[in-house]
Amino acid sequence: TMASASPKPRILLMGMRRSGKTSIQKVVFHKMSPHETLFLESTTKIIKTDISNSAFLQFEVWDFPPPGPTEFTEQASKWASVFAACSALVWVIDVQDDYSESISRLQAALVVAAHANPHLTAEVFVHKSDSFSEDQKFEAQRDVHEQLAQEMANSRLNVPLRVFLTSIYDQSVFEALSKVVQKLLPQLPTLQNLMDALLAKCAGEKAFLFDLVSKLYLATDSSPVDMQLYELCSDVIDVVIDVSYIYGPREANGSGMVTMPASVSGAKDAAGGAAGAPAGDGAEAEEWSGMPLADAAAQSSAVIRLSTGSVLHLRHVNRYTALVTIMSDRTLAKQGLVELNFQHFKEAVRLLFEPAQAGAQGEMTPGGSSAHQQQQLGATES
């Protein structure tokens, strides 16, 4: 059934008709061009997407059809079982349309969800904001947040809530989903500490740990995220992928492509469409063509010098994960220092996501103290 137990965290993607939620999923996880989403049909059944790139990033996304006006009240017990089994609820609001009804239905959903799952987090995407000016964007975000706060106060709800401005035509939707996914990672505090330690040892400015398939960042250091820097780091990934496709080692079939558990290992129908309905046996599995990153490419790196004097440095942590750091050209000149600390960081991350092996070696377990890993990052710029 829809509420059956799953070892992976589950994200529910919900919203009104034509809100853009399916477009978000297609652009981020299926690599569809934003312009192609104009031809997508409205969601009429529940679509399950399994994200299984690596040990670092494993979760499910369930894309729901638009809920009816009284669905959460008349089918409260069925929806309670759905919310009880999920980790996060992402509600997409079309900011270019009248969103009062969407907020009302979200409030009805949160009433059920709050009782079914006290640990559920609610994320609201104020979507299609690309046509707005900066002032209009923040005014819309503030208005949505205030209306939701009032609705929740009237219902005496206390659900953690975050509101993001998003668009599929820029990096905002990737950043918003990155923050949603980060809440699913119990290792996040330790990853952040490790990245802080790495930047301190190498005199770096900023660092992101990216999933190469979805281009979501799994972690960053404790300094605030600047959208322009994030966009630059994301663009580096596109450059590396494009160059790897042209010059990278080829597979036996000569295609140069690598078969991988793409960002989407399978998109399946949970047929029936109604909350609590059993999953359909004839689920649709969507193919994904793979990514031009051969095993040898996992040892590669990229260095891009900016006009500001800073350098973007990409290094693979594993086949589907890369660390992108921003540092000064002077620091990068000390290649031995950078390489030593990166190798320590890479090993610490490996141990962090392999608790069984870490425990056998007396290392930390996920979510524990990162003191030992930080001590490994021992070489400091002089």
Secondary structure, DSSP 8 states (H G I E B T S, - for coil): -TT---SS-EEEEEESTTSSHHHHHHHHHS---GGGGGG-----SEEEEEEEEETTEEEEEEE-----TTHHHHTHHHHHHHHHT-SEEEEEEETTS--HHHHHHHHHHHHHHHHH-TT-EEEEEEE-GGGS-HHHHHHHHHHHHHHHHHHHHHTT----EEEEE--TTSTHHHHHHHHHHHTT-TTHHHHHHHHHHHHHHHTEEEEEEEETTT--EEEE-SS---HHHHHHHHHHHHHHHHHHHHHS---TTS---B----S-SEEEEETT-STT----SS--------BS--GGGGG-EEEEE-TTSEEEEEEEEETTEEEEEEEEHHHHT-HHHHHHHHHHHHHHHHHHT-HHHHHHTT---TTS--HHHHHH------
